[in-house]
Amino acid sequence: MAKELDTSWFDLKNYDALKTMSTDGWIWQLMARVQYHKGVRDSLMSHDKDDGYLLFIADTLKGGVIADDLGHAQHMEMCNWWCQGVIEGQPFSTASVDSLASYDLWRMAKDNDLAHVWEACEYARDSLFEVDRKDDLVEIADTPHDFHIKQYSPFDIELSAHVVVNLSATDEQIKKDFAHWLTHYRQAINYQHKEKLFTQVDYDHWVEFGVIPYLDLVLIAKIEGKNITRNKLGRLIFPDEYDVDLVERIRKTTKPTAEWLIKNEICNTLFNQLSYEKITGMKNA
C-alpha cells in the first residue's frame, strides 16, 4: 500500500484569491489544471516518464492559485482577436454558432486519418443501385462525420459539431429541432454540460466545496505515488467545519464536481462565454 501523502505544505489561504476571481481568472485556473492532469496521465502511462515535468507540476500546484503567465496572456489575446473577427465578419456569425467556412471543409477533407471514410463514401456513391451493397461500407459513409473526427482526434473533446439546416422549415420547427439535436447529440458523445451561462453563483459553489484544492491534492498524490484518504481531504479543505460528514461531502459533491470540471473542460466553455459577453458588448456599444 502506498504511503500517505505529506501535506505539510498545504495552506488553504493560498486559494483565497478564488473567492473574488473573474471569469477570465477561472479560465486560466481550470485551463492550467486540465493540461496538468492530461500531462500527468500521459507521463505516468509512458515507459519514459518525465520526472522533471512531474516535479514542476507538483511544485506549481503546491502554491495554490496559479499566477498568470505568458501563455494565459496569449490565450486571452487570441480571445479578443477572435471576438473582433466575429464582429467584423458575417452578420449571422455568433460566439457559438456560425456557418461552415470553405477552409474548414477543405481541412476536414484533407484529413489522412479518415482515408477509409472517403473510400467508403466513393463505394456508397458508385454502388448506389447495386442489390448486394456492402452494408458496413455504406454505414461508414452514412455515419455523422463528427463521429469519425472524434474517433481519430488527439483531443479528449472535439469542441465543434457540424449541422445541416433546412431553411425551408419554419423558424419554430428549426429551433425545436435544433434543441432536440443538441440534447441527443451530447448524449450520444457522452458530453455532460450546463444549460445556462455560468455566474458568480457557480464560482462561489466551486470555492465553497473546494474543487480546486481537491484537484491539486489528488494530482500531487498521484505524482508522488502516495495515498490521500477522503477523510484527510475533508479535514484539509474544510478545516473549520465540524457538524458535517466531510467524507460524504467529498464523495457526493467535491469529487464529482471537480471531475466534471476537468472532464468536460469547462475552461473552454467559459472561454466561449467570455467571448459571447465581449461580442454582445461590442455589438451593443
C-alpha positions in Angstrom: 0.0 0.0 0.0 1.3 3.5 -0.9 2.4 5.7 1.9 0.2 8.6 3.0 0.8 11.9 1.2 2.8 14.5 3.2 0.6 17.6 3.1 2.6 19.8 5.4 3.0 22.3 2.5 -0.8 22.7 2.1 -2.3 26.1 3.1 -5.9 26.8 2.3 -5.1 30.5 2.4 -3.2 30.1 -0.9 -6.6 29.7 -2.6 -8.2 32.8 -1.1 -7.9 34.7 -4.5 -10.5 32.3 -5.9 -13.2 34.0 -3.8 -13.1 37.2 -5.9 -11.8 35.7 -9.2 -13.3 36.9 -12.5 -14.4 34.6 -15.4 -11.1 35.4 -17.1 -9.2 34.2 -14.0 -11.2 31.0 -13.7 -10.5 30.2 -17.3 -6.8 30.2 -16.5 -7.0 28.2 -13.3 -9.1 25.5 -14.9 -7.2 25.5 -18.2 -3.8 25.0 -16.4 -5.2 22.1 -14.4 -6.8 20.4 -17.4 -3.4 20.5 -19.1 -1.6 19.3 -15.9 -4.0 16.4 -15.4 -3.5 15.3 -19.0 0.2 15.7 -18.7 0.5 13.6 -15.6 -1.8 10.9 -17.1 0.3 10.7 -20.2 3.6 10.8 -18.4 2.7 8.1 -15.9 1.5 5.9 -18.7 4.7 6.4 -20.6 7.6 4.0 -20.3 9.9 7.0 -20.3 8.1 9.3 -17.9 9.5 12.9 -17.4 10.1 13.2 -13.7 11.3 16.8 -14.1 8.0 17.7 -15.7 6.0 16.0 -12.9 8.1 17.7 -10.2 7.4 21.1 -11.9 3.6 20.4 -11.9 3.7 19.4 -8.2 5.7 22.4 -7.2 3.4 24.7 -9.2 0.2 23.3 -7.7 1.6 23.5 -4.1 1.4 27.2 -4.5 -2.4 27.2 -4.7 -3.7 29.8 -7.2 -1.5 29.7 -10.3 -0.1 33.0 -11.3 -0.9 34.4 -14.8 1.9 33.7 -17.3 2.6 34.4 -20.9 0.5 31.5 -22.1 -2.6 32.9 -20.4 -2.0 36.4 -21.8 -1.7 34.9 -25.3 -4.8 32.9 -24.8 -6.8 36.0 -23.9 -5.3 37.9 -26.7 -6.5 35.2 -29.1 -9.9 35.5 -27.5 -10.0 39.3 -28.2 -8.8 38.7 -31.7 -11.4 36.0 -32.4 -14.2 38.2 -31.0 -13.1 41.1 -33.2 -13.2 38.7 -36.2 -16.8 37.7 -35.4 -17.8 41.3 -35.1 -16.2 42.2 -38.4 -17.4 39.0 -40.1 -20.8 37.9 -41.4 -23.8 39.5 -39.6 -25.2 36.0 -38.8 -21.9 34.9 -37.0 -22.1 34.4 -33.2 -19.8 33.1 -30.5 -21.2 29.6 -30.6 -22.9 29.2 -34.0 -21.6 30.1 -37.4 -21.7 28.8 -41.0 -19.1 26.3 -42.0 -16.3 28.0 -43.9 -14.7 26.5 -47.0 -11.4 26.4 -45.3 -12.8 24.2 -42.5 -14.4 21.9 -45.1 -11.2 21.6 -47.0 -9.2 20.9 -43.8 -11.6 18.0 -43.0 -11.4 16.6 -46.5 -7.6 16.5 -46.3 -7.6 14.5 -43.1 -5.5 11.5 -44.0 -6.6 9.6 -40.9 -10.0 9.4 -42.5 -8.9 7.9 -45.8 -11.0 4.8 -45.2 -14.1 7.0 -44.7 -13.5 8.7 -48.1 -13.1 5.3 -49.7 -16.4 4.1 -48.1 -18.1 7.3 -49.5 -16.8 6.6 -53.0 -18.1 3.0 -52.7 -21.5 4.2 -51.5 -21.8 6.5 -54.4 -20.7 4.0 -57.1 -22.8 1.2 -55.7 -26.0 3.2 -55.2 -28.2 0.9 -57.3 -26.5 -2.4 -56.6 -28.6 -5.0 -54.8 -25.7 -6.6 -52.8 -24.1 -3.5 -51.4 -21.7 -3.9 -48.6 -23.6 -2.7 -45.6 -20.5 -2.0 -43.5 -19.1 0.5 -46.0 -22.4 2.2 -46.5 -22.8 2.5 -42.8 -19.4 4.3 -42.6 -20.5 6.7 -45.4 -23.8 7.4 -43.6 -22.3 8.0 -40.2 -22.2 11.6 -38.9 -18.8 12.9 -39.9 -18.2 14.4 -36.5 -18.2 10.8 -35.1 -15.3 10.0 -37.3 -13.5 13.2 -36.4 -14.0 12.4 -32.7 -12.7 8.8 -33.1 -9.4 9.8 -34.6 -8.9 13.1 -32.8 -5.9 13.6 -30.4 -8.2 15.7 -28.2 -10.4 14.3 -25.4 -13.2 16.5 -26.5 -14.0 17.9 -30.0 -15.4 21.3 -29.5 -17.1 21.7 -32.9 -20.0 19.9 -34.4 -21.4 20.4 -37.9 -25.2 20.6 -38.6 -27.2 20.9 -41.7 -30.2 23.2 -41.5 -33.2 23.0 -43.9 -34.1 26.7 -44.4 -37.5 25.8 -45.9 -38.7 24.7 -42.5 -40.3 27.3 -40.2 -38.3 29.2 -37.6 -40.3 27.4 -34.9 -39.6 24.0 -36.3 -35.8 24.7 -36.8 -35.5 26.0 -33.2 -37.3 22.9 -31.8 -35.4 20.5 -34.0 -32.0 22.1 -33.0 -32.9 21.8 -29.3 -33.7 18.1 -29.9 -30.5 17.6 -31.9 -28.3 19.3 -29.3 -29.7 17.3 -26.4 -29.4 13.9 -28.0 -26.1 14.6 -29.8 -24.5 15.5 -26.4 -25.9 12.3 -25.0 -24.5 10.3 -27.9 -21.0 11.6 -27.3 -21.4 11.4 -23.5 -20.8 15.2 -23.1 -22.5 16.5 -20.0 -23.0 20.2 -20.0 -24.6 23.1 -18.2 -27.8 24.5 -19.8 -27.3 28.1 -18.6 -24.4 30.6 -18.6 -22.0 30.4 -15.6 -22.4 33.1 -13.0 -20.8 34.1 -9.7 -23.1 31.6 -8.0 -21.3 28.8 -9.8 -17.8 30.2 -8.9 -19.0 30.5 -5.3 -20.1 26.9 -5.3 -16.7 25.8 -6.6 -15.0 27.7 -3.8 -17.4 26.6 -1.1 -16.8 22.9 -1.9 -13.1 23.2 -2.5 -12.9 21.8 -6.0 -9.6 23.4 -6.9 -7.7 22.3 -3.7 -9.2 18.9 -4.2 -7.9 18.6 -7.8 -4.4 19.8 -6.7 -4.2 17.4 -3.7 -5.3 14.4 -5.7 -3.0 15.1 -8.6 0.1 15.7 -6.3 -0.7 12.4 -4.6 -0.7 10.7 -8.0 2.5 12.3 -9.0 4.3 11.3 -5.8 2.7 7.8 -5.8 1.2 8.4 -2.3 -2.2 7.9 -0.8 -4.6 10.5 0.5 -7.9 9.5 2.0 -11.2 11.3 1.7 -11.1 11.8 5.4 -7.9 13.7 5.2 -9.1 15.6 2.1 -12.1 16.7 4.1 -10.0 17.9 7.1 -7.6 19.8 4.8 -10.2 21.5 2.6 -12.9 22.2 5.3 -10.8 22.7 8.5 -13.5 24.8 10.3 -16.5 22.5 9.8 -17.3 20.0 12.5 -21.0 19.2 12.2 -20.8 17.9 8.6 -19.9 14.4 7.3 -16.8 15.6 5.3 -16.2 12.2 3.8 -19.7 12.2 2.3 -19.2 15.8 1.1 -16.1 14.9 -0.7 -17.7 11.8 -2.2 -21.0 13.3 -3.2 -20.1 16.9 -4.1 -16.5 17.9 -4.3 -15.1 14.9 -6.2 -17.9 14.7 -8.9 -17.9 18.5 -9.4 -14.1 18.6 -9.7 -14.0 15.7 -12.1 -16.8 17.2 -14.2 -14.9 20.5 -14.5 -11.8 18.6 -15.8 -13.6 16.0 -17.9 -15.8 18.5 -19.8 -13.0 21.1 -20.0 -15.3 23.8 -18.6 -12.4 26.3 -19.2 -13.3 26.1 -22.9 -17.0 26.7 -22.1 -16.0 29.7 -20.0 -13.8 31.0 -22.8 -16.8 30.9 -25.2 -19.0 32.5 -22.6 -16.4 35.3 -22.2 -16.3 35.7 -26.0 -20.1 35.8 -26.1 -20.1 38.6 -23.4 -17.4 40.5 -25.2 -19.1 40.2 -28.6 -22.5 41.2 -27.1 -20.9 44.2 -25.5 -19.2 45.2 -28.8 -22.4 44.9 -30.8 -24.4 46.9 -28.3 -21.7 49.6 -27.9 
